[in-house]
Amino acid sequence: MALITIFLCGLLFGIGLIVSGMADPANVIAFLDLGGLWNPQLALVMGGAVGVGLAGFALARRRARPLLASGRMQWPTATAIDRKLIAGSVLFGIGWGLAGFCPGPALVGVGLGSGEAVLFTVAMLAGMYLHRKLGDRL
């Protein structure tokens, strides 16, 4: 039952990305183009997502254990804004601005057969692999 619920949640998320336009890199790049033909449509999408996320986390904080898993809730404990967090945020933003994809919409794009999304996903996975192998050395 848990796997079916997880699948349905992922499917709903993917459909939401398609309907909202987040899976279309042209929409994302137009949203990020503040000096050109700026398209503010995705600001409403992100605002709605933040609102749903805040409500979801507020409800989850009241629970002692996850809804679909055993054990206790595990919340992040790190609160420091350090060099690694800033560098990762900058790299994420640069990649998002250049490609018009972030991980979720890229995976939706792969499912839709987008060659750009496949290339982005391969590059993302290579970056994750390199970080895992070299991250502490850098």
C-alpha contacts under 8 A as a table, 3 or more apart, distances in Angstrom:
res1	aa1	res2	aa2	distance
1	M	4	I	5.25
1	M	5	T	6.33
2	A	5	T	5.08
2	A	6	I	6.10
2	A	68	L	5.92
3	L	6	I	5.02
3	L	7	F	6.05
4	I	7	F	5.05
4	I	8	L	6.13
5	T	8	L	5.09
5	T	9	C	6.13
6	I	9	C	5.15
6	I	10	G	6.21
7	F	10	G	5.14
7	F	11	L	6.06
8	L	11	L	4.94
8	L	12	L	6.05
9	C	12	L	5.10
9	C	13	F	6.14
10	G	13	F	4.99
10	G	14	G	6.11
11	L	14	G	5.10
11	L	15	I	6.12
12	L	15	I	5.15
12	L	16	G	6.06
13	F	16	G	5.03
13	F	17	L	6.28
14	G	17	L	5.08
14	G	18	I	6.37
14	G	104	G	7.77
14	G	105	P	7.50
14	G	108	V	5.99
15	I	18	I	5.09
15	I	19	V	6.08
16	G	19	V	5.16
16	G	20	S	5.89
17	L	20	S	5.29
17	L	21	G	6.14
17	L	22	M	5.03
17	L	23	A	5.48
17	L	105	P	6.44
17	L	108	V	7.77
18	I	21	G	5.33
18	I	22	M	6.25
18	I	23	A	5.26
18	I	24	D	7.48
18	I	108	V	7.82
19	V	22	M	7.83
20	S	23	A	7.82
20	S	42	L	7.58
20	S	45	V	6.58
21	G	24	D	5.46
21	G	27	N	6.33
21	G	28	V	7.88
21	G	42	L	7.61
22	M	25	P	7.16
22	M	27	N	6.85
22	M	28	V	6.36
22	M	42	L	7.32
22	M	105	P	6.35
23	A	101	F	7.30
23	A	105	P	4.57
23	A	106	A	6.94
23	A	108	V	6.64
23	A	109	G	6.35
24	D	27	N	5.55
24	D	28	V	6.70
24	D	100	G	7.56
24	D	101	F	7.97
24	D	105	P	7.88
25	P	28	V	5.00
25	P	29	I	6.07
25	P	99	A	6.86
25	P	100	G	4.09
25	P	101	F	5.85
26	A	29	I	5.22
26	A	30	A	6.08
26	A	100	G	6.69
27	N	30	A	5.09
27	N	31	F	6.17
27	N	39	N	7.45
27	N	42	L	7.79
27	N	100	G	7.86
28	V	31	F	5.05
28	V	32	L	6.31
28	V	42	L	7.36
28	V	97	G	7.80
28	V	100	G	5.30
28	V	101	F	7.52
29	I	32	L	5.03
29	I	33	D	6.09
29	I	97	G	6.17
29	I	98	L	7.75
29	I	99	A	7.92
29	I	100	G	5.39
30	A	33	D	5.10
30	A	37	L	6.50
30	A	38	W	5.42
30	A	39	N	5.37
31	F	34	L	7.15
31	F	38	W	5.45
31	F	39	N	4.68
31	F	40	P	5.73
31	F	41	Q	7.26
31	F	42	L	6.44
31	F	43	A	7.84
32	L	38	W	6.99
32	L	39	N	7.97
32	L	97	G	6.69
33	D	36	G	5.46
33	D	37	L	6.47
33	D	38	W	5.22
33	D	39	N	7.79
34	L	37	L	7.20
34	L	38	W	5.22
35	G	38	W	7.01
39	N	42	L	7.43
40	P	43	A	5.45
40	P	44	L	7.44
41	Q	44	L	5.77
41	Q	45	V	6.92
42	L	45	V	4.77
42	L	46	M	6.03
43	A	46	M	5.12
43	A	47	G	5.98
44	L	47	G	4.96
44	L	48	G	6.08
45	V	48	G	5.20
45	V	49	A	6.19
46	M	49	A	4.92
46	M	50	V	6.09
47	G	50	V	5.14
47	G	51	G	6.23
48	G	51	G	5.08
48	G	52	V	6.22
49	A	52	V	5.16
49	A	53	G	5.96
50	V	53	G	4.95
50	V	54	L	6.02
51	G	54	L	5.19
51	G	55	A	6.29
52	V	55	A	5.19
52	V	56	G	6.05
53	G	56	G	4.99
53	G	57	F	6.06
54	L	57	F	5.24
54	L	58	A	6.05
55	A	58	A	5.07
55	A	59	L	6.27
56	G	59	L	5.22
56	G	60	A	6.09
57	F	60	A	4.86
57	F	61	R	5.95
58	A	61	R	5.28
58	A	62	R	6.90
59	L	62	R	5.51
59	L	63	R	7.18
60	A	63	R	5.36
60	A	66	P	7.66
61	R	64	A	7.77
63	R	66	P	6.95
63	R	73	M	7.63
64	A	72	R	6.07
64	A	73	M	6.16
65	R	69	A	7.56
65	R	70	S	6.91
65	R	71	G	6.01
65	R	72	R	4.42
65	R	73	M	4.96
66	P	69	A	5.33
66	P	70	S	6.70
66	P	71	G	7.29
66	P	72	R	6.63
66	P	73	M	5.71
81	I	85	L	6.15
81	I	86	I	7.12
82	D	85	L	5.40
82	D	86	I	6.36
83	R	86	I	5.19
83	R	87	A	5.98
84	K	87	A	5.12
84	K	88	G	6.01
85	L	88	G	5.18
85	L	89	S	6.10
86	I	89	S	5.07
86	I	90	V	6.13
87	A	90	V	5.14
87	A	91	L	6.15
88	G	91	L	5.12
88	G	92	F	6.03
89	S	92	F	5.05
89	S	93	G	6.12
90	V	93	G	5.11
90	V	94	I	6.12
91	L	94	I	5.14
91	L	95	G	6.09
92	F	95	G	5.21
92	F	96	W	6.01
92	F	102	C	7.78
93	G	96	W	5.01
93	G	97	G	5.99
94	I	97	G	5.14
94	I	98	L	6.06
95	G	98	L	5.20
95	G	99	A	5.86
95	G	100	G	7.56
95	G	101	F	7.53
95	G	102	C	7.70
96	W	99	A	5.46
96	W	100	G	4.97
96	W	101	F	5.22
96	W	102	C	5.61
97	G	100	G	5.46
97	G	101	F	7.82
99	A	120	F	7.39
101	F	105	P	6.04
101	F	106	A	5.48
101	F	117	A	7.42
101	F	120	F	7.49
102	C	105	P	5.88
102	C	106	A	5.93
103	P	106	A	5.08
103	P	107	L	6.30
103	P	121	T	7.38
103	P	124	M	7.87
104	G	107	L	5.37
104	G	108	V	6.49
105	P	108	V	4.92
105	P	109	G	6.05
106	A	109	G	4.88
106	A	110	V	6.22
106	A	117	A	5.01
106	A	118	V	7.47
106	A	120	F	6.95
106	A	121	T	6.35
107	L	110	V	4.98
107	L	111	G	6.34
107	L	117	A	7.07
107	L	121	T	7.10
108	V	111	G	5.05
108	V	112	L	6.29
109	G	112	L	4.88
109	G	113	G	6.23
109	G	114	S	5.28
109	G	117	A	5.18
109	G	118	V	7.47
110	V	113	G	5.07
110	V	114	S	5.52
110	V	115	G	7.35
110	V	117	A	5.35
110	V	118	V	5.36
110	V	121	T	7.88
111	G	114	S	7.62
113	G	117	A	7.89
113	G	118	V	7.83
114	S	117	A	5.20
114	S	118	V	6.39
115	G	118	V	5.03
115	G	119	L	6.23
116	E	119	L	5.14
116	E	120	F	6.11
117	A	120	F	4.99
117	A	121	T	5.98
118	V	121	T	5.08
118	V	122	V	6.14
119	L	122	V	5.21
119	L	123	A	6.21
120	F	123	A	5.11
120	F	124	M	6.01
121	T	124	M	4.90
121	T	125	L	6.06
122	V	125	L	5.17
122	V	126	A	6.12
123	A	126	A	5.03
123	A	127	G	6.12
124	M	127	G	5.06
124	M	128	M	6.21
125	L	128	M	4.99
125	L	129	Y	6.13
126	A	129	Y	5.04
126	A	130	L	6.13
127	G	130	L	5.08
127	G	131	H	6.04
128	M	131	H	5.09
128	M	132	R	6.18
129	Y	132	R	5.12
129	Y	133	K	6.26
130	L	133	K	5.05
130	L	134	L	5.65
130	L	135	G	7.10
131	H	134	L	5.18
131	H	135	G	4.33
131	H	136	D	7.97
132	R	135	G	5.62
133	K	136	D	7.89
134	L	137	R	5.35
134	L	138	L	6.43
135	G	138	L	5.40
